Amino acid sequence: MNDCKIINAQIPGYQGFQEMVIRDEKIVAIAESLMVEDLQVLDVDGDWISLGGVDLQINGALGLAFPDVEMGDFDRLTEICDFLWQQGVDGFLPTIVTTSIENIHRSLAVFAEFIAPQPPNTAKVLGVHLEGPFLNPQKRGAHPEEYLLPLTIDYATILLSKYTEVVKVITLAPELDPTGSIVPYLRSLGIIVSLGHSQANFAQAERAFASGASMVTHAFNAMPGLHHRKPGLLGSALTQPHVQCGFIADGQHVHPAMLKLLVRSGEYSKGLFLVSDALSPLGLPDGKYPWDRREIEVIKGTARLPDGTLSGTTRSLLVGVQNLVKWGICDIGNAIALATTAPRQALTRNTPDAYVGQTASLLRWNSNPVTGLNWARI
């Protein structure tokens, strides 16, 4: 973005109208009044200004599933990155669901080579999210049981092989490791541990969080529900100040009433972030599509296996923001933050300022009674 001063902006996390200074494509200052005379002024007339979205759980797009990528797919991956940029996404973690170790290694090799360097004005691959294969069979959802593995350091070492630097997040079921050694081991490698597809009780989840797990994968889905005498994994997560829960706001994975409860429990974006959990038909029309050796059917943006098992969505990340506002779950500023600053903080775990110092790839949001909440890149 060209050097400028944005005025009359609402910015998530700030009170009242703000001014923002952009220099050398970086945000250098935000305040209610900034005395800068040498810059072009952009008056946004009270609209909301935010960073682009960051999607920490997305399984594919435009017909390409990330577990299926090969070295010859760089052009298709570039097309996906451009498409996600047009969907308001600045960066994402390609998510590799449970499959064979050979397939996982092939996909990791592709992303390790594809990541650097990436051009501007396209969604960046920020690393890889491994969703499995260390999942509880009873909560595997659409993950194929034949490829699930025991949760041990030996298997983790085989799985990660030489790709520890490209893997940023691993989803696992902590109750599969009675020794309690796997979470500290993965954290020692710099990998964020997210709990999910799990039957963990409250005590098991507490131990995992105490030993370094810091995220939850698609809250409510593939885990025991909240119970007043058995709070379980999610109950533990929502009482931990250092744990952030990803969640899907498509209206199918979680009922809007439960999303309202989740957001209130998370104190309006503290400890929560939006994900799309989008599958490879993202960007394609409804219909039937291959998915590993099976088939999924997408109806109104929701993907299911032939037996009715919910397998994901084909709605992009910022649709979740629009839904949260439309359903009255939270205000515009907090909804935007859940898809923009919150996932960045969940991924880095150490963000001193959500905006200043960041690349100025900005979205402008406005709302009206007819079309609802809308956004455009500046």
C-alpha positions as a Python dict, from the first residue, in 0.01 Angstrom:
ca = {
    (1, 'M'): (0, 0, 0),
    (2, 'N'): (129, 349, -85),
    (3, 'D'): (242, 587, 189),
    (4, 'C'): (-61, 763, 335),
    (5, 'K'): (-248, 865, 649),
    (6, 'I'): (-586, 702, 700),
    (7, 'I'): (-829, 910, 903),
    (8, 'N'): (-1173, 856, 1062),
    (9, 'A'): (-1112, 481, 1089),
    (10, 'Q'): (-1251, 234, 1337),
    (11, 'I'): (-992, -31, 1417),
    (12, 'P'): (-1058, -354, 1612),
    (13, 'G'): (-906, -326, 1957),
    (14, 'Y'): (-912, 57, 1960),
    (15, 'Q'): (-1178, 288, 2101),
    (16, 'G'): (-1319, 571, 1892),
    (17, 'F'): (-1200, 697, 1556),
    (18, 'Q'): (-832, 653, 1481),
    (19, 'E'): (-568, 769, 1238),
    (20, 'M'): (-318, 527, 1086),
    (21, 'V'): (11, 611, 917),
    (22, 'I'): (148, 387, 642),
    (23, 'R'): (509, 416, 527),
    (24, 'D'): (706, 174, 308),
    (25, 'E'): (406, -62, 312),
    (26, 'K'): (418, -89, 692),
    (27, 'I'): (184, 41, 962),
    (28, 'V'): (406, 278, 1163),
    (29, 'A'): (160, 453, 1395),
    (30, 'I'): (-200, 453, 1516),
    (31, 'A'): (-352, 723, 1737),
    (32, 'E'): (-658, 946, 1763),
    (33, 'S'): (-457, 1232, 1614),
    (34, 'L'): (-126, 1212, 1428),
    (35, 'M'): (55, 1527, 1319),
    (36, 'V'): (187, 1417, 982),
    (37, 'E'): (185, 1670, 700),
    (38, 'D'): (374, 1502, 413),
    (39, 'L'): (133, 1218, 335),
    (40, 'Q'): (-171, 1173, 118),
    (41, 'V'): (-486, 1149, 334),
    (42, 'L'): (-744, 874, 294),
    (43, 'D'): (-1070, 950, 478),
    (44, 'V'): (-1262, 624, 534),
    (45, 'D'): (-1558, 805, 689),
    (46, 'G'): (-1604, 582, 994),
    (47, 'D'): (-1554, 248, 821),
    (48, 'W'): (-1363, -31, 991),
    (49, 'I'): (-1000, -94, 889),
    (50, 'S'): (-824, -423, 962),
    (51, 'L'): (-546, -650, 853),
    (52, 'G'): (-637, -933, 618),
    (53, 'G'): (-750, -1266, 753),
    (54, 'V'): (-529, -1556, 863),
    (55, 'D'): (-673, -1907, 829),
    (56, 'L'): (-506, -2167, 1051),
    (57, 'Q'): (-720, -2458, 930),
    (58, 'I'): (-794, -2491, 560),
    (59, 'N'): (-777, -2823, 379),
    (60, 'G'): (-771, -2716, 16),
    (61, 'A'): (-933, -2498, -249),
    (62, 'L'): (-1021, -2483, -620),
    (63, 'G'): (-1037, -2861, -639),
    (64, 'L'): (-695, -2933, -487),
    (65, 'A'): (-678, -3107, -148),
    (66, 'F'): (-357, -3021, 36),
    (67, 'P'): (-285, -3385, 134),
    (68, 'D'): (-275, -3462, -239),
    (69, 'V'): (-28, -3196, -357),
    (70, 'E'): (270, -3295, -570),
    (71, 'M'): (576, -3111, -695),
    (72, 'G'): (398, -3044, -1023),
    (73, 'D'): (122, -2849, -845),
    (74, 'F'): (308, -2520, -789),
    (75, 'D'): (95, -2339, -1046),
    (76, 'R'): (-222, -2467, -880),
    (77, 'L'): (-94, -2363, -537),
    (78, 'T'): (-12, -2018, -674),
    (79, 'E'): (-367, -1997, -810),
    (80, 'I'): (-504, -2093, -467),
    (81, 'C'): (-289, -1828, -295),
    (82, 'D'): (-417, -1565, -537),
    (83, 'F'): (-775, -1683, -486),
    (84, 'L'): (-745, -1667, -106),
    (85, 'W'): (-598, -1317, -133),
    (86, 'Q'): (-907, -1216, -326),
    (87, 'Q'): (-1112, -1370, -41),
    (88, 'G'): (-943, -1133, 204),
    (89, 'V'): (-689, -1382, 343),
    (90, 'D'): (-330, -1267, 398),
    (91, 'G'): (-187, -1600, 515),
    (92, 'F'): (-287, -1958, 590),
    (93, 'L'): (-174, -2295, 717),
    (94, 'P'): (-244, -2565, 457),
    (95, 'T'): (-397, -2840, 667),
    (96, 'I'): (-307, -3202, 600),
    (97, 'V'): (-565, -3439, 741),
    (98, 'T'): (-499, -3800, 837),
    (99, 'T'): (-348, -4004, 557),
    (100, 'S'): (-47, -4231, 509),
    (101, 'I'): (295, -4114, 628),
    (102, 'E'): (413, -4135, 268),
    (103, 'N'): (142, -3893, 156),
    (104, 'I'): (213, -3658, 445),
    (105, 'H'): (585, -3653, 365),
    (106, 'R'): (515, -3583, -2),
    (107, 'S'): (288, -3290, 87),
    (108, 'L'): (535, -3151, 340),
    (109, 'A'): (814, -3167, 83),
    (110, 'V'): (603, -2968, -161),
    (111, 'F'): (516, -2696, 90),
    (112, 'A'): (873, -2677, 222),
    (113, 'E'): (985, -2583, -129),
    (114, 'F'): (683, -2369, -217),
    (115, 'I'): (691, -2143, 89),
    (116, 'A'): (989, -1925, 1),
    (117, 'P'): (996, -1683, -157),
    (118, 'Q'): (637, -1577, -219),
    (119, 'P'): (541, -1257, -404),
    (120, 'P'): (340, -968, -256),
    (121, 'N'): (-37, -936, -295),
    (122, 'T'): (-103, -1305, -255),
    (123, 'A'): (-194, -1517, 47),
    (124, 'K'): (123, -1653, 210),
    (125, 'V'): (175, -2011, 321),
    (126, 'L'): (278, -1967, 685),
    (127, 'G'): (362, -2331, 748),
    (128, 'V'): (160, -2651, 768),
    (129, 'H'): (-104, -2774, 1012),
    (130, 'L'): (-104, -3152, 1061),
    (131, 'E'): (-455, -3252, 1170),
    (132, 'G'): (-371, -3609, 1265),
    (133, 'P'): (-275, -3888, 1251),
    (134, 'F'): (-264, -3893, 1635),
    (135, 'L'): (-641, -3880, 1684),
    (136, 'N'): (-883, -4076, 1902),
    (137, 'P'): (-1064, -4330, 1680),
    (138, 'Q'): (-1390, -4258, 1864),
    (139, 'K'): (-1369, -3891, 1759),
    (140, 'R'): (-1200, -3928, 1423),
    (141, 'G'): (-1496, -3779, 1232),
    (142, 'A'): (-1416, -3799, 860),
    (143, 'H'): (-1052, -3903, 916),
    (144, 'P'): (-983, -4256, 785),
    (145, 'E'): (-923, -4494, 1076),
    (146, 'E'): (-670, -4706, 884),
    (147, 'Y'): (-411, -4427, 898),
    (148, 'L'): (-443, -4330, 1264),
    (149, 'L'): (-122, -4387, 1461),
    (150, 'P'): (-28, -4436, 1829),
    (151, 'L'): (79, -4112, 1996),
    (152, 'T'): (443, -4177, 2081),
    (153, 'I'): (766, -3985, 2037),
    (154, 'D'): (892, -4258, 1803),
    (155, 'Y'): (596, -4219, 1570),
    (156, 'A'): (612, -3840, 1596),
    (157, 'T'): (977, -3848, 1496),
    (158, 'I'): (896, -4067, 1194),
    (159, 'L'): (604, -3842, 1100),
    (160, 'L'): (798, -3516, 1122),
    (161, 'S'): (1115, -3656, 962),
    (162, 'K'): (1313, -3360, 824),
    (163, 'Y'): (1012, -3128, 810),
    (164, 'T'): (998, -2993, 1166),
    (165, 'E'): (1053, -2635, 1050),
    (166, 'V'): (760, -2636, 805),
    (167, 'V'): (512, -2790, 1054),
    (168, 'K'): (367, -2510, 1268),
    (169, 'V'): (68, -2683, 1432),
    (170, 'I'): (-22, -3044, 1514),
    (171, 'T'): (-369, -3148, 1624),
    (172, 'L'): (-368, -3450, 1856),
    (173, 'A'): (-570, -3631, 2121),
    (174, 'P'): (-369, -3600, 2447),
    (175, 'E'): (-533, -3898, 2619),
    (176, 'L'): (-349, -4126, 2374),
    (177, 'D'): (-21, -4040, 2551),
    (178, 'P'): (-38, -4163, 2913),
    (179, 'T'): (332, -4075, 2963),
    (180, 'G'): (266, -3704, 2912),
    (181, 'S'): (590, -3672, 2715),
    (182, 'I'): (466, -3593, 2365),
    (183, 'V'): (347, -3235, 2418),
    (184, 'P'): (677, -3113, 2574),
    (185, 'Y'): (866, -3294, 2297),
    (186, 'L'): (671, -3119, 2020),
    (187, 'R'): (698, -2783, 2194),
    (188, 'S'): (1077, -2831, 2215),
    (189, 'L'): (1072, -2845, 1834),
    (190, 'G'): (882, -2517, 1815),
    (191, 'I'): (556, -2682, 1707),
    (192, 'I'): (226, -2555, 1847),
    (193, 'V'): (14, -2834, 1993),
    (194, 'S'): (-360, -2813, 1941),
    (195, 'L'): (-596, -3055, 2113),
    (196, 'G'): (-876, -3204, 1906),
    (197, 'H'): (-1048, -3516, 1776),
    (198, 'S'): (-1027, -3623, 2137),
    (199, 'Q'): (-1212, -3789, 2423),
    (200, 'A'): (-990, -3623, 2682),
    (201, 'N'): (-1151, -3561, 3018),
    (202, 'F'): (-1092, -3245, 3219),
    (203, 'A'): (-788, -3379, 3405),
    (204, 'Q'): (-623, -3510, 3088),
    (205, 'A'): (-676, -3179, 2910),
    (206, 'E'): (-545, -2985, 3210),
    (207, 'R'): (-223, -3189, 3206),
    (208, 'A'): (-177, -3130, 2833),
    (209, 'F'): (-229, -2756, 2865),
    (210, 'A'): (4, -2740, 3165),
    (211, 'S'): (275, -2915, 2963),
    (212, 'G'): (255, -2673, 2669),
    (213, 'A'): (-51, -2734, 2450),
    (214, 'S'): (-194, -2395, 2359),
    (215, 'M'): (-472, -2442, 2106),
    (216, 'V'): (-796, -2632, 2046),
    (217, 'T'): (-902, -2750, 1700),
    (218, 'H'): (-1259, -2659, 1589),
    (219, 'A'): (-1413, -2614, 1935),
    (220, 'F'): (-1719, -2833, 2006),
    (221, 'N'): (-1655, -3052, 1700),
    (222, 'A'): (-1494, -3397, 1747),
    (223, 'M'): (-1483, -3371, 2126),
    (224, 'P'): (-1725, -3429, 2416),
    (225, 'G'): (-1979, -3152, 2461),
    (226, 'L'): (-1982, -2922, 2761),
    (227, 'H'): (-2141, -3082, 3066),
    (228, 'H'): (-2192, -2919, 3403),
    (229, 'R'): (-2030, -3210, 3591),
    (230, 'K'): (-1789, -3317, 3315),
    (231, 'P'): (-1634, -3002, 3166),
    (232, 'G'): (-1397, -3206, 2949),
    (233, 'L'): (-1144, -3071, 2701),
    (234, 'L'): (-1338, -2760, 2601),
    (235, 'G'): (-1427, -2673, 2959),
    (236, 'S'): (-1060, -2689, 3048),
    (237, 'A'): (-958, -2480, 2747),
    (238, 'L'): (-1201, -2200, 2824),
    (239, 'T'): (-1056, -2162, 3175),
    (240, 'Q'): (-694, -2143, 3056),
    (241, 'P'): (-561, -1789, 2997),
    (242, 'H'): (-294, -1906, 2749),
    (243, 'V'): (-516, -2132, 2534),
    (244, 'Q'): (-681, -2022, 2211),
    (245, 'C'): (-971, -2212, 2057),
    (246, 'G'): (-1035, -2220, 1685),
    (247, 'F'): (-1399, -2246, 1580),
    (248, 'I'): (-1609, -2263, 1264),
    (249, 'A'): (-1895, -2017, 1211),
    (250, 'D'): (-2082, -2166, 916),
    (251, 'G'): (-2401, -2243, 1110),
    (252, 'Q'): (-2363, -2618, 1054),
    (253, 'H'): (-2062, -2723, 1261),
    (254, 'V'): (-2187, -2537, 1570),
    (255, 'H'): (-2533, -2394, 1637),
    (256, 'P'): (-2527, -2013, 1657),
    (257, 'A'): (-2661, -2026, 2014),
    (258, 'M'): (-2360, -2232, 2121),
    (259, 'L'): (-2131, -1995, 1933),
    (260, 'K'): (-2277, -1711, 2137),
    (261, 'L'): (-2198, -1907, 2454),
    (262, 'L'): (-1846, -1978, 2327),
    (263, 'V'): (-1776, -1616, 2239),
    (264, 'R'): (-1908, -1492, 2572),
    (265, 'S'): (-1692, -1751, 2751),
    (266, 'G'): (-1391, -1637, 2549),
    (267, 'E'): (-1448, -1273, 2647),
    (268, 'Y'): (-1499, -1143, 2294),
    (269, 'S'): (-1202, -1278, 2099),
    (270, 'K'): (-960, -1330, 2389),
    (271, 'G'): (-878, -1697, 2359),
    (272, 'L'): (-1075, -1753, 2036),
    (273, 'F'): (-1012, -1733, 1664),
    (274, 'L'): (-1207, -1818, 1351),
    (275, 'V'): (-1108, -2087, 1101),
    (276, 'S'): (-1277, -2187, 778),
    (277, 'D'): (-1204, -2564, 783),
    (278, 'A'): (-1266, -2533, 410),
    (279, 'L'): (-1217, -2835, 185),
    (280, 'S'): (-1087, -2859, -172),
    (281, 'P'): (-1421, -2756, -335),
    (282, 'L'): (-1377, -2406, -185),
    (283, 'G'): (-1431, -2171, -477),
    (284, 'L'): (-1627, -2434, -673),
    (285, 'P'): (-2005, -2485, -697),
    (286, 'D'): (-2204, -2732, -491),
    (287, 'G'): (-2182, -3091, -610),
    (288, 'K'): (-2004, -3422, -558),
    (289, 'Y'): (-1624, -3428, -537),
    (290, 'P'): (-1354, -3688, -474),
    (291, 'W'): (-1198, -3677, -126),
    (292, 'D'): (-904, -3916, -73),
    (293, 'R'): (-1051, -4249, -187),
    (294, 'R'): (-1403, -4144, -92),
    (295, 'E'): (-1655, -3888, -214),
    (296, 'I'): (-1806, -3584, -48),
    (297, 'E'): (-2119, -3400, -144),
    (298, 'V'): (-2136, -3025, -100),
    (299, 'I'): (-2483, -2881, -44),
    (300, 'K'): (-2516, -2509, 31),
    (301, 'G'): (-2149, -2490, 123),
    (302, 'T'): (-2150, -2785, 366),
    (303, 'A'): (-1957, -3103, 280),
    (304, 'R'): (-2059, -3448, 403),
    (305, 'L'): (-1957, -3807, 339),
    (306, 'P'): (-2218, -4046, 192),
    (307, 'D'): (-2307, -4166, 545),
    (308, 'G'): (-2386, -3808, 647),
    (309, 'T'): (-2065, -3746, 844),
    (310, 'L'): (-1982, -3375, 848),
    (311, 'S'): (-1644, -3333, 680),
    (312, 'G'): (-1602, -2959, 635),
    (313, 'T'): (-1725, -2652, 456),
    (314, 'T'): (-1666, -2459, 137),
    (315, 'R'): (-1717, -2116, 292),
    (316, 'S'): (-1416, -1887, 312),
    (317, 'L'): (-1285, -1742, 636),
    (318, 'L'): (-1444, -1397, 623),
    (319, 'V'): (-1791, -1546, 574),
    (320, 'G'): (-1757, -1647, 939),
    (321, 'V'): (-1706, -1282, 1033),
    (322, 'Q'): (-2017, -1182, 843),
    (323, 'N'): (-2217, -1462, 1008),
    (324, 'L'): (-2111, -1363, 1361),
    (325, 'V'): (-2240, -1011, 1299),
    (326, 'K'): (-2556, -1124, 1117),
    (327, 'W'): (-2644, -1362, 1399),
    (328, 'G'): (-2587, -1095, 1666),
    (329, 'I'): (-2313, -1299, 1835),
    (330, 'C'): (-2064, -1014, 1867),
    (331, 'D'): (-2010, -662, 1740),
    (332, 'I'): (-1830, -579, 1418),
    (333, 'G'): (-1493, -496, 1572),
    (334, 'N'): (-1471, -817, 1771),
    (335, 'A'): (-1594, -1029, 1480),
    (336, 'I'): (-1325, -884, 1253),
    (337, 'A'): (-1058, -940, 1517),
    (338, 'L'): (-1150, -1308, 1543),
    (339, 'A'): (-1038, -1365, 1182),
    (340, 'T'): (-749, -1116, 1162),
    (341, 'T'): (-550, -1035, 1475),
    (342, 'A'): (-661, -1331, 1691),
    (343, 'P'): (-523, -1607, 1463),
    (344, 'R'): (-198, -1414, 1422),
    (345, 'Q'): (-160, -1405, 1799),
    (346, 'A'): (-249, -1774, 1829),
    (347, 'L'): (20, -1862, 1576),
    (348, 'T'): (300, -1642, 1706),
    (349, 'R'): (206, -1664, 2076),
    (350, 'N'): (397, -1336, 2120),
    (351, 'T'): (253, -1036, 1938),
    (352, 'P'): (349, -711, 2116),
    (353, 'D'): (121, -502, 1892),
    (354, 'A'): (-155, -630, 1669),
    (355, 'Y'): (-105, -359, 1405),
    (356, 'V'): (202, -136, 1437),
    (357, 'G'): (491, -294, 1248),
    (358, 'Q'): (265, -517, 1041),
    (359, 'T'): (257, -514, 661),
    (360, 'A'): (-22, -281, 552),
    (361, 'S'): (-237, -528, 359),
    (362, 'L'): (-562, -375, 476),
    (363, 'L'): (-931, -447, 449),
    (364, 'R'): (-1202, -181, 464),
    (365, 'W'): (-1533, -293, 616),
    (366, 'N'): (-1875, -129, 615),
    (367, 'S'): (-2224, -240, 705),
    (368, 'N'): (-2573, -151, 591),
    (369, 'P'): (-2918, -300, 664),
    (370, 'V'): (-2962, -440, 312),
    (371, 'T'): (-2631, -610, 229),
    (372, 'G'): (-2497, -666, 582),
    (373, 'L'): (-2124, -652, 657),
    (374, 'N'): (-1903, -610, 350),
    (375, 'W'): (-1530, -573, 294),
    (376, 'A'): (-1286, -476, 21),
    (377, 'R'): (-910, -453, 0),
    (378, 'I'): (-771, -102, 8),
}
